[in-house]
Amino acid sequence: MRPVRSEEAGERLDPEGLVPTDVPDLESTADRWITDLGGLGPFLSVGRYRYLEAQEPLPLQMHPSLLVLAFPIRGRFEFVVDGESMPVEPGRVILIAPGSAYSTGVGPQTRGELLWLVSSVGDRWVDGMIDRALQQVIGELIAGGSTVWQAPALTRDLLLRVVAADRDGLIAPIWGSSLCAAAVTELARANQSTADAAPMHPGVRRALDWLDQHADGWVGTGDLVEASGMSSTHFYEQFTRAVGTTPKDYMLERRIDRARELLVTTSDTVTDIAHALGFGSSQHFGTAFRRYVGMSPTEFRRNVSRDDISRGVESSTL
């Protein structure tokens, strides 16, 4: 994760020479891609990466006028914010407030997937009643400083829609900014209605760790229950509380992510992919795929090329 381009600050950032910067990093790579929202409203960019191998640690940085929200999708991440260690797991979000110095510590960035949103604060973009309401929402989010919360599944899903969308044309940043506004509003609403959740149950953490180790094979919710060492009822309750969605929906989303990758990187038929991922039929697969992606598997394969993957355009190969 590198939401802001540290090179623009003029020197490498370290504890002794931290140079604040508010210049967003908009450079996509083969395993990390970023959607430029064009500065419409407060939202500057949405990014997602998939690191298959550990990466160099994120250097210490600080943004005087930017809010950073980071959502782990797979894997456990550890940030150091203003000298305090803040681990973040799937189903949670870390809010890095403007003016907070943060990094990923001295160790490498772990393999996994992370989604993030970068937004400006202040009133430079405010123009009209809706903007003023959104400014108030963002102000409420940062009022408590940098922290880790439970993340509503809807917030994550809306941001995933942004990173999976076509980025060309005038409509794209307008549509993306609208989804970001809904995502941030849902995050603020959920934070108002519930107290900060208790730490993730160790059994749920065991299940997620086991899932990361078996990501390439067919896995059912029963396997997760077994890996957790919990009863089915207790596991479903704790998993939904911690991750923000049911085990069934979480597994379905992972299968759709894998399907997007296979549709672009292989010549397997849609039926073969459906069966390989445990769907009972290609019709069931197509219905689920359209629900998450907004188009059929065939349309997706036609519209997204291998070149898009190599440029980091498609969200499932970050």
C-alpha positions as CSV (number, residue, x, y, z in Angstrom):
1,M,0.0,0.0,0.0
2,R,1.3,3.4,-1.0
3,P,-1.7,5.8,-1.1
4,V,0.5,8.9,-1.4
5,R,3.6,9.3,-3.6
6,S,6.5,9.8,-1.2
7,E,8.9,10.7,-4.0
8,E,7.0,14.0,-4.4
9,A,8.0,14.9,-0.9
10,G,11.6,15.4,-2.1
11,E,13.4,12.8,0.0
12,R,12.9,9.4,1.5
13,L,10.7,9.4,4.5
14,D,12.1,8.2,7.9
15,P,11.5,9.0,11.5
16,E,14.3,11.6,11.5
17,G,13.3,13.3,8.3
18,L,9.5,13.0,7.8
19,V,8.3,15.3,5.0
20,P,4.5,15.6,4.9
21,T,2.9,15.4,1.5
22,D,-0.7,15.5,0.1
23,V,0.1,14.3,-3.4
24,P,-1.8,11.1,-4.1
25,D,0.0,8.1,-5.8
26,L,-2.0,7.2,-8.9
27,E,0.5,4.8,-10.5
28,S,-0.8,1.3,-11.1
29,T,1.4,-1.8,-11.4
30,A,0.8,-5.4,-12.2
31,D,-0.2,-6.2,-8.6
32,R,-1.5,-2.9,-7.4
33,W,-3.9,-0.6,-9.2
34,I,-5.5,2.7,-8.4
35,T,-8.6,4.5,-9.7
36,D,-8.2,8.3,-10.0
37,L,-11.4,10.0,-9.0
38,G,-10.3,13.3,-10.5
39,G,-10.8,15.3,-7.3
40,L,-14.5,15.4,-7.7
41,G,-15.7,16.2,-4.2
42,P,-13.3,15.1,-1.5
43,F,-12.4,11.7,-2.9
44,L,-9.0,11.4,-4.7
45,S,-8.4,7.7,-5.3
46,V,-9.4,4.2,-4.5
47,G,-6.8,1.5,-4.6
48,R,-6.5,-2.3,-4.2
49,Y,-3.5,-4.6,-4.3
50,R,-2.9,-8.3,-4.2
51,Y,0.6,-9.1,-3.1
52,L,1.5,-12.8,-3.7
53,E,4.8,-12.3,-2.0
54,A,6.0,-10.1,0.8
55,Q,6.9,-6.5,-0.2
56,E,9.3,-3.9,1.2
57,P,7.8,-2.1,4.2
58,L,5.8,1.1,3.7
59,P,8.1,4.0,4.7
60,L,6.9,6.4,7.3
61,Q,4.7,9.1,5.9
62,M,2.2,11.7,6.9
63,H,-0.6,13.6,5.1
64,P,-1.6,16.9,6.6
65,S,-4.9,17.2,4.7
66,L,-5.8,13.6,3.7
67,L,-7.8,10.8,5.3
68,V,-6.8,7.3,4.5
69,L,-9.2,4.3,5.0
70,A,-7.7,0.8,4.5
71,F,-9.7,-2.4,4.4
72,P,-7.9,-5.8,4.5
73,I,-9.6,-8.3,2.2
74,R,-7.3,-11.2,2.7
75,G,-4.6,-11.6,5.3
76,R,-3.7,-9.7,8.5
77,F,-1.9,-6.3,8.3
78,E,-0.1,-4.3,10.9
79,F,0.3,-0.6,10.7
80,V,2.2,1.6,13.1
81,V,0.4,4.9,13.5
82,D,2.0,7.7,15.6
83,G,4.2,5.0,17.2
84,E,1.3,2.7,18.1
85,S,0.9,-0.8,16.6
86,M,-2.5,-1.2,15.0
87,P,-3.2,-4.7,13.6
88,V,-6.1,-4.9,11.1
89,E,-7.9,-8.0,9.9
90,P,-10.6,-8.7,7.3
91,G,-13.9,-7.2,8.3
92,R,-12.1,-4.3,9.9
93,V,-11.0,-0.9,8.7
94,I,-8.1,1.3,9.9
95,L,-8.8,5.0,9.8
96,I,-5.6,7.1,9.5
97,A,-6.4,10.7,10.4
98,P,-4.8,13.7,8.7
99,G,-1.6,14.6,10.4
100,S,-0.9,11.0,11.7
101,A,2.5,9.6,10.9
102,Y,2.2,5.9,9.8
103,S,4.0,3.0,8.2
104,T,3.8,-0.8,8.1
105,G,6.7,-1.0,10.6
106,V,10.1,-2.5,10.1
107,G,9.0,-5.8,8.7
108,P,7.9,-6.5,5.1
109,Q,4.3,-5.9,4.0
110,T,2.7,-9.3,4.2
111,R,1.2,-11.1,1.2
112,G,-2.5,-10.5,1.0
113,E,-5.1,-8.1,-0.4
114,L,-5.9,-4.6,0.8
115,L,-8.4,-2.0,-0.4
116,W,-8.0,1.7,0.4
117,L,-9.7,5.1,-0.1
118,V,-7.9,8.4,0.0
119,S,-10.0,11.6,0.7
120,S,-9.2,15.2,1.3
121,V,-10.5,17.1,4.3
122,G,-11.3,20.7,4.9
123,D,-13.6,22.9,2.8
124,R,-11.8,23.5,-0.4
125,W,-14.2,21.2,-2.3
126,V,-17.4,22.1,-0.5
127,D,-20.1,23.5,-2.9
128,G,-23.7,23.1,-1.9
129,M,-25.8,21.4,0.7
130,I,-24.8,17.8,-0.2
131,D,-21.1,18.7,0.0
132,R,-21.6,20.3,3.4
133,A,-23.4,17.2,4.7
134,L,-20.6,15.0,3.3
135,Q,-18.0,17.3,4.9
136,Q,-19.8,16.8,8.3
137,V,-19.7,13.0,7.8
138,I,-16.0,13.0,7.1
139,G,-15.4,15.3,10.1
140,E,-17.3,12.8,12.4
141,L,-15.1,10.0,11.1
142,I,-11.8,11.8,11.9
143,A,-13.0,13.3,15.2
144,G,-11.7,10.4,17.2
145,G,-8.3,10.3,15.5
146,S,-6.6,7.3,14.0
147,T,-8.3,4.0,15.0
148,V,-9.5,0.6,13.9
149,W,-13.2,-0.2,13.6
150,Q,-15.4,-3.0,12.3
151,A,-16.2,-2.3,8.6
152,P,-19.7,-2.7,7.2
153,A,-19.7,-5.2,4.3
154,L,-21.6,-2.6,2.3
155,T,-18.8,0.0,2.6
156,R,-16.3,-2.5,1.3
157,D,-18.5,-3.8,-1.5
158,L,-19.2,-0.2,-2.8
159,L,-15.5,0.5,-2.9
160,L,-14.8,-2.8,-4.7
161,R,-17.4,-1.7,-7.3
162,V,-15.3,1.4,-7.9
163,V,-12.1,-0.4,-8.4
164,A,-13.7,-3.0,-10.7
165,A,-15.3,-0.4,-13.0
166,D,-14.2,1.0,-16.3
167,R,-12.1,4.1,-15.6
168,D,-12.5,5.8,-19.0
169,G,-14.7,8.7,-19.8
170,L,-16.2,11.6,-17.8
171,I,-18.9,9.4,-16.1
172,A,-16.5,7.1,-14.4
173,P,-15.1,9.5,-11.8
174,I,-18.6,11.0,-11.1
175,W,-20.0,7.5,-10.6
176,G,-17.0,6.4,-8.5
177,S,-17.2,9.5,-6.3
178,S,-20.9,8.9,-5.7
179,L,-20.2,5.3,-4.6
180,C,-17.4,6.5,-2.3
181,A,-19.8,9.0,-0.7
182,A,-22.3,6.2,-0.1
183,A,-19.5,4.0,1.3
184,V,-18.2,6.6,3.7
185,T,-21.7,7.5,4.8
186,E,-22.4,3.9,5.6
187,L,-19.2,3.6,7.6
188,A,-20.1,6.7,9.6
189,R,-23.7,5.4,10.2
190,A,-22.4,2.0,11.3
191,N,-19.9,3.6,13.7
192,Q,-22.7,5.7,15.3
193,S,-25.1,2.7,15.7
194,T,-22.6,0.2,17.3
195,A,-19.7,0.5,19.7
196,D,-16.3,-0.7,18.5
197,A,-16.4,-4.4,18.3
198,A,-14.5,-6.7,20.5
199,P,-11.3,-8.3,19.1
200,M,-11.8,-11.0,16.6
201,H,-12.5,-14.4,18.2
202,P,-9.4,-16.6,18.0
203,G,-11.4,-19.4,16.3
204,V,-12.4,-17.0,13.5
205,R,-8.8,-15.9,13.1
206,R,-7.7,-19.6,12.9
207,A,-10.3,-20.2,10.2
208,L,-9.2,-17.1,8.1
209,D,-5.5,-18.1,8.5
210,W,-6.4,-21.6,7.3
211,L,-8.3,-20.2,4.4
212,D,-5.3,-18.1,3.3
213,Q,-3.2,-21.3,3.3
214,H,-5.7,-23.1,1.1
215,A,-6.7,-20.3,-1.2
216,D,-6.2,-22.2,-4.4
217,G,-8.4,-25.2,-3.5
218,W,-12.1,-25.7,-3.2
219,V,-13.1,-24.8,0.4
220,G,-16.6,-25.0,1.9
221,T,-18.0,-23.3,5.0
222,G,-17.8,-26.6,6.8
223,D,-14.1,-26.6,6.4
224,L,-13.9,-23.2,8.0
225,V,-16.0,-24.4,11.0
226,E,-13.7,-27.4,11.4
227,A,-10.6,-25.2,11.2
228,S,-12.0,-22.8,13.8
229,G,-12.5,-25.5,16.4
230,M,-15.9,-23.9,17.2
231,S,-19.5,-25.1,17.0
232,S,-21.3,-24.2,13.8
233,T,-23.7,-21.8,15.5
234,H,-21.0,-20.0,17.5
235,F,-18.7,-19.8,14.5
236,Y,-21.3,-18.3,12.2
237,E,-22.2,-15.7,14.9
238,Q,-18.6,-14.7,15.6
239,F,-17.6,-14.7,12.0
240,T,-20.5,-12.5,10.9
241,R,-19.7,-10.0,13.8
242,A,-16.0,-9.9,13.0
243,V,-16.0,-9.9,9.2
244,G,-19.2,-8.0,8.5
245,T,-20.8,-10.7,6.4
246,T,-21.8,-14.4,6.7
247,P,-19.3,-17.2,6.0
248,K,-21.4,-18.2,3.0
249,D,-21.3,-14.7,1.4
250,Y,-17.6,-14.3,2.2
251,M,-16.8,-17.6,0.5
252,L,-19.0,-16.7,-2.4
253,E,-17.2,-13.4,-2.9
254,R,-13.8,-15.2,-2.8
255,R,-15.0,-17.6,-5.4
256,I,-16.2,-14.8,-7.7
257,D,-12.8,-13.1,-7.3
258,R,-11.1,-16.3,-8.3
259,A,-13.5,-16.7,-11.3
260,R,-12.6,-13.2,-12.6
261,E,-9.0,-14.2,-12.6
262,L,-9.6,-17.6,-14.3
263,L,-11.8,-15.9,-17.0
264,V,-9.0,-13.7,-18.0
265,T,-5.9,-15.8,-17.5
266,T,-7.2,-19.1,-18.8
267,S,-9.1,-20.4,-21.8
268,D,-11.3,-22.7,-19.6
269,T,-15.0,-22.6,-20.5
270,V,-17.4,-20.8,-18.2
271,T,-18.9,-24.2,-17.4
272,D,-15.5,-25.6,-16.5
273,I,-14.8,-22.6,-14.2
274,A,-18.2,-22.9,-12.6
275,H,-17.6,-26.6,-11.8
276,A,-14.0,-26.0,-10.6
277,L,-15.2,-23.4,-8.1
278,G,-17.9,-25.6,-6.7
279,F,-21.0,-24.1,-8.4
280,G,-23.7,-26.7,-9.2
281,S,-24.3,-25.3,-12.7
282,S,-23.2,-22.6,-15.0
283,Q,-26.5,-20.9,-14.6
284,H,-26.0,-20.6,-10.8
285,F,-22.5,-19.4,-11.4
286,G,-23.7,-16.8,-13.9
287,T,-26.4,-15.5,-11.5
288,A,-23.9,-15.1,-8.7
289,F,-21.2,-13.6,-10.9
290,R,-23.6,-10.9,-12.2
291,R,-24.7,-10.1,-8.7
292,Y,-21.1,-9.2,-7.7
293,V,-19.6,-7.9,-10.9
294,G,-22.6,-6.4,-12.7
295,M,-22.2,-8.4,-15.9
296,S,-22.2,-12.0,-17.1
297,P,-19.0,-14.1,-17.1
298,T,-19.0,-14.1,-20.9
299,E,-19.3,-10.3,-21.0
300,F,-16.6,-9.9,-18.4
301,R,-14.2,-12.2,-20.4
302,R,-14.9,-10.2,-23.6
303,N,-14.4,-6.8,-21.9
304,V,-11.3,-7.5,-19.8
305,S,-8.1,-8.6,-21.6
306,R,-4.9,-10.1,-20.5
307,D,-3.2,-6.7,-21.2
308,D,-5.6,-5.1,-18.7
309,I,-4.4,-7.6,-16.1
310,S,-0.8,-6.8,-16.8
311,R,-1.5,-3.1,-16.4
312,G,-3.4,-3.7,-13.2
313,V,-6.7,-2.6,-14.6
314,E,-8.7,-5.6,-13.4
315,S,-9.4,-5.8,-9.7
316,S,-8.9,-9.5,-9.1
317,T,-5.2,-9.5,-10.1
318,L,-3.8,-6.7,-8.0
